[in-house]
Amino acid sequence: RSGFSMMFDNSYRHLKPLLAIAKSYGCMTILGGAAASYSYREILDEQPDLDAVCFGEGEEVIHELLSCDPMDRQVSMLANPAWVTRERDHVPVMQNIQNLDPLINIDYSFVNPDAYNMKEAFSPFVDHDRHKQFFLMTTRGCPFSCTFCSNAAIHGKKVRYASVDAIIRHVERLIDDYGMDVLTIYDDQLLLDKRRAKELFRRLIPFNLRIEAPNGLGVAFIDHEIAGLMRRAGMDTAYLAIESGSQQVLDIMKKPVTLKEADWAIRMLRQEDFFVHGFFVMGMPGELPADRDDTKLWIAQSDLDWAGLNMATPVRGSQLYRDCLENGWIEPQKIEDIVDKKYVIRWRHNEYDRKTGTFVEVVQDPAEVEAEVYQMNLDLNFHNNRRMKVGDYGVAARCFEEVLRRYPGHEWAAFYLQKCKEKIDESR
């Protein structure tokens, strides 16, 4: 037997050769993961070496499959509505796991953890000498309906939590057995239950870890106490899921955030000496050039240290994907066609033409949006870098060094890194 996980569409191009290798050894081949769940029928049609797809959360489903006698596995699959096979044409049933505590306690003795080291999230405070990094997801589900996100489609609207006790036991084990010094928490709603979040960070303080939450923190849940606890627990960089500097666009994307809440969260984090990194989604249908101007102005006037500007990507499972298909804003896509960092939406809308006094259809040019967002990134993060403006050339330099580590040869990062070094030398 051989199992594969496909969390994102852009992993699909690797699947076919891996399945062929597994089949050459006579293995049963199964596939799970969020992206597989959104496209299970298409994948089965395209991948003759794949035997079955697990729909939804698969830990209990796969455990059940592996626990039964090998001769009974086909029967087990037929009995469980989460499995999709060519022989069984049905609508699979989501089976969300209610008790997350057993899922926290991952046994890494079966693998070499060093082989799975990943780049830490963007931050000037990454210490590359501290590299014993492990990952946790302590919640599943999301009560919100952001149109660009597919989380709720696979994990449901009800948020389920691993207990703080289970998390702390696993952290202790990772430190004792593997020397963990960096803990990356991949929750989408880490702060939703503020009481639980505060208890978790309070109990993480004694471990002297570096803690990351790179999926973004909900700005509506940040107060002075939680900012202080996160900082004391070892978090030095806060990633905020703000998404737009235009309240109109936030409402269009159904993001439950106000710009006033975002300002308050940044202020609380700044008081605790965080490096504050904001996430933004650009190019949503309904967003006009004037809205992008508003976003740029809001970021420039905010106290953010860095703006992560991402272009709206119609990922499968999201409302954005469905809207784009239904309105003809994208062509029907194969699984691997839509990739991150590339803008593909041709949004059509009517604008008033002052010269003719009529409304004319305008089609948003993806290339123009990409160019606009690229220039915005240069203007905000490089030409008008906040840390350089306030004279913190050491942190600014580390930002540019991190850019160069990820994107070797980035000319503007090299240019401003040299400027920072000159300022540092002048001050000595």
N, C-alpha and C positions, 0 to 999 in steps of 0.2 A: 504494500500500500504506500501511496505517496500523496501528501497533502500540500497544497499551495494556498497562500493568502494573497488576495489582490484588493488592496485598500483603495487604490486610485486608478483612474482610467489609464494614465500614462505608463502604468506597469504592464499593460496588456501585451505590448510588443515582445515582452520576454517570455510570455506564457507558452507559446507553441513549441519552441525548442526544448524547454524544460519538460513539458509533457512527453515529448518524443523520447527524451533520455529515460524518463521514468518507465515508459511503456516498453523500452528495449530490455528492461529487467523484469518484465512481466508484472508490473505493479498495478494495483487498482489505483486510479487517480481521482482525487477529489479537490474541489476548489471552494474557498470561502472568502469572506471579506466584503466590505461595503460595496465596492465597485462591482464585484461579482453578483451581489444580490440585486443590484439595479438592472443588470443586463444578462440574467442567467440564461434565458432562452436563446438569445443571439450568440452567446459564448458557446453553448452546447452545439448549436448549428454549425459554428465555424471551427470547432476544435474536435476532430474525430478521436483524438487520443484521450479526451476527458470523459470520465465515467459519470460524474455527478457533481452538482453544485449544491452547497449548503446555503439556504436562504436565511438571512438574519444572523443573530448571535449564535455561534456554533460550538462553544465550549462543551455544553452538556450534550448536544447532538452528536458530536464527534466522539466524546467519551463513551456514550452509549454504543456507538458503532464499533469502537475498538475493544470494548469489553465483552462483546458477544463472540461466539465461536465463528471462525472465519467462514465456515460453510453457511452460516446463518446471516451473513452481512447483507446480502441482497434482500432477504426478507425484512431485516431491520430497516433498511432504507424505505421499502414499500410501506412499512407501518408508520413511519414518521413523516408527517406532512411538511417538514422543513427541507427534505431532500427533493431535488429536481433531477430527473433523468430523462433520457430520450424515450424510454419505454413508458414513462408515467407523465402524461400531459395533464397537469393540474395547476391550479393557482396555489403556490406554497403558503404556508401559514407562519407568521412571525412568532418566535418563541423567545421573548425577552426574559433574561435571567433576573430574578428578583433579589437573590442574596449574592452580592458581589464579593463578600469576604474571601471565599475560596479562590476566586480569580486573582486576588492580589498576591497570593502566596505562590509565585512562580518559582519553580525549581530550576535554577540555571546550571545544575551539575551535569545536565545532558548536553550542554553546548560549551563552546569557548566564548565567554562574554567579551573578551577583547576583540574578537572577530566582528562584533556587531557595534563597535564604537561608532557614533555618529557625530557630525559637526554640531557643536552646541549652538543655540540660538544666537542671533546677532547681538552682540554686546561688546562695549569696550573693556569690560571687566572679566572677559573670559581668560582664565589662567590655563594655558595649554600644558602646564606641568601637572595640573590636576585633571586626570583623564579617566578615572574610574567612574564612568557615568552609567546610570541605570534609569529606567523609565517606568512610570506608573500612570495608569488611568484609574482614578478612584470614583468616578461617577459615570453614568450613562443616561442618555435622554436629554431632552431640552424642551422647555415649555413654550419657547418662542417660535416665531414663524418667519424668520428672515428669508427673503425670497432667493437669495444666492446660496443658501446653505442646504445640505441634504442630511444633516445629522438626525433630525426628528423622523425622517422617513425610514431610517433603519433601526433607530434605538427608541423611538416613540416619544410622546410628549411628557410622559411621567419621568421625573428624574429619580434614579436609584443611586444609592450611596453605599460604598464600602465603609465599614465602621472605622473610626479613628484608631481604635485598639488594633484592628487587623493591619492597618497601614503602618503603625509604629512597630509592630512585631516584625513586619517584612523589612522595614528600614534597618532595624537592628540586625537582622540576619544578613542583609546585603553589606552592611559595614563589617560585621564580624567575619563573614566568609570570603568577601571579595574586596574589602577595603574601599567601598564606595565613598567618593567624596563629592560627587555631583548628582543631584536628584532632579530629574526632569519630569514634571507632572503635566500630562497631556490632556487634562480635563478641558472641556469647553465651558463648563459652568462651575468652576472651582469655588466661587464665592457666593453662589446662589443661596445656600444655607449659611448665613453669616455666622451663626453660633458655632456650627460645626467647623467652618473655616478657621475661626479664631482659635478653637481648641486644637485643631491640627497644627497650626503654625506655632502655637504656644508650646506644644509638646515636641516640635522639631528643633526648637532653639538649642537644647543641650548637645546636639549631634555635630555642630560646627560644620554643616554642609554648605555647599553652594546650591541654591534652589532656583530652578527655572520653571516658568509657566508659559511656554512659547505659543500656545494656542490663543492667548489673549484673555484678559481679565475684564469682567463686566464692570463698566465704570459706575453704574448705579449702585453697586454694593460696596464701594470703597469709602471708608470713613477713616478718621485719624487713628483709631485704635487698630484697625486691621492693617493699615499701612505700616504702623510701627511694629506690629507682630511679624509681618512678612519680612521686614528689614532685619529684625533681630534673629529670625530663623535662618537667614542666609540668602535672601533674595536681594540682589542689587539692581536688577533691571526689571521694570514693569512694562509688560506688553499690553496695551489697551485696545480693545476691540471697539473703536470709535466709528469707523467706516465712512463717514462723510462729514464735511464741514458745512453742509447745507441741510438745514432742518427739513426742507421739502424733500430732498433725496432720501434722508433717513426715514421719512414717512412712506415714501414710495417703496423702499426695500423692506418695510415693516420691521425696522430695527428699533427695539424698545429703549432708545437712548435719546436724551436731549443734550444739546451742546452746553447747557448750563451744568448738567451733571458731569459732563466730560471736563469742563473747566474746574469744577470742584475736586474731582478725582486727581487731576494733575497737580492742583495746589496741595492736596494732602500728601501725595507722593513726593513732591518737591521738598516739603518740610522734613521728610525722612531721608533726603539725599539719595533718591533713586535716579537712575538714568531712565528716562521715560520715552518709550517707543510707541508711537500710535500706528494702528493698522487702518488703512483706507481702501475702499473698493471703488474704482473709478470706471465710468462708462456704463453704468446701469441704464437700461431703457427708461426714459423719462428724465434723465439727467441732461440738461442743456449745457453748452459751453459756459454760460453765466454761472451755473451751479458749480462747475469745476473752478471757476474763478473765485467763487465764494469759499470753496474748500481750501484753495491755496492761500487766500487771505486769512482764513481762520487759523490754519496751521502756522502761518508766519507770525500771527499775533498771539498764539498760544505759547505755553512754556514747554512744548515738546522738544526733546533732544533729537529725535529722529522720526521721520515719517516713512512708514512702509507702504508704498503706493502699489497696489495690485489692481490689475484690470479685471473687470467682471468676467467670470468664466462660467458658462452654462453647464455645470456638472450634472450628470444624470442623477435623478432623485430629487433635484431642486425644483422649486416653482419657477425659477428663472429659466431652466431648461425647457420646461413645458410651455412657458409663455413664448420663448423664442421659436420653438417649433410651430406652435399654433398660429403665430403671427407672421411666419416666414422671415424672421430676423436672422435665422441661421438655416443652412441647408441640412437635410437629414444627415446625421453624422454617424460614421462608424465609431466604435468604441475608442480607438486610439487617435481619432482625428482631433479632438479637442484637448489641447494641452495648456498647462499653466504658463503664464508669462506671454501668451499670444492672444491678441484680441480678435474675435471673430464675429461680433454682433453687428449686423447692419440694421440698426433701428430706424424705422420709418415714422415720420411724424409731420404734421402740418405746421408751417410757420407763416406769419402774416408778412406779406411783402408790401412795404410802404410805398414803393414806386407804382405798383399796379393796383394797390388797394384790394388785393385778393390773397387767399391762402394758397400756398404752394407746398407740394410734398418735398421734404428734405430727407435724404438718406445719409445716415451717419457713416462716414468713411472710417473703417477700422484703422487704416494706416495713419490718418490724422489724429485719432485718439491716442494711438501708441506714441506718436511723436510728441503730442502735448503732455502726456504723462511722463515721458522720458525727460522732457525739459523741466517739468515741475520738480522731478526728483533732483536734477542738477541744481535748480534754483534754491530749493529748500534745504537739502542735505549737504550741499557742497558750497555753492557761492555764498549762501547766507546761513552757514552752519551755526546753530545756537551756541555751542560750546566755544567756538572761535569768537563769536560776538561778545561773550561775557569774559573772555580772556582765559578760559580753561583749556589751554593749548595741549596739555598732557592727555586729557580725555579725548579731545578732538583728534589728536594724532593716533590714538589707539583705535578710534572709529575708522579712520582711513586705512590703517594697517589691516584691520579686519576685512574691509572691503577688498583690499589687494590680496589677502589670503584666499578670499572666495572667488575673486575675479582678477586673476593676475594680468597685469598690463593696463588696468583701469587708469586712464591718463589723468582724469580730474582728481582721483584719490591720490595718485602720486604727486600731483602738483600741490594740493593742499597739505599733504603730509610734509612736504618740504617747507612750506610756509610755516607750519606749526613748529617744526624743528628750528627754524630760524628764530622764531619768537622765543622759544625756550632757551636757546643759546644767548639771546640778547638779555634775558632776565638773570643770567648767572653772573 
